[in-house]
């Protein structure tokens, strides 16, 4: 890793506060993975970067054994509420930058993280994208993909976006710390934080500025279903 991509004092947020409803109630972040757990694997991957000086884990299970230097942040009702809790706790450590990563993505590669760090330093905000493997469509109302609804409204396609200009958002997502914290404060204060599904959306809605995209990794998948585990 060259000196040009070594911003000092990076904070790290690992999200592990979800209810794992699609994992049949199993807390995926704390399941065995190799010689440790999914979450511990994520922690050790990011510890390869000496610039990361403080780590916060969002979880509603404070009894889970974690290294003593890990900050435990309470999980919120949504992912972004959990991240906001962690950012407020990291603020006491005064990081210059912050990476936010799903605690259920244990396959993030060193080079992927380094690429996000480089783009984050250059553009203030950066996330990795993986390519879409199917053609996306825009519809006029949400479809119930779960099949649980007893009534089905007619739904129509209203847009045909170019697949080459779209991508699947991955983590880690990287930002200048103070501006991101201010963005979360504004989103919370104005009541739209719960509507955002990732940190890049919070940033974009608050500043109206583009977020840089870097090449993601198809192997950097998120454990969502039991069959995703090795």
Secondary structure, 3 states (H helix, E strand, C coil): CCHHHCCCCEEEEEECCCCCHHHCCCCHHHCEECCEEHHHHHHHHHCCCCCEEEEEEECCCCCCCCCCCEEEECCCCCHHHHHHHHHHHHHHHCCCEEEEEECCCCCCCHHHHHHHHHHHHHHCEEEEEEECCCCCCEECCCCCCCCCCCCCCCCCEEECCCHHHCEEEEEEEEEEHHHHHHHHHHHHHCCCHHHCCCHHHHHHHHHCCCCEEEECCCCCCCCCCHHHCC
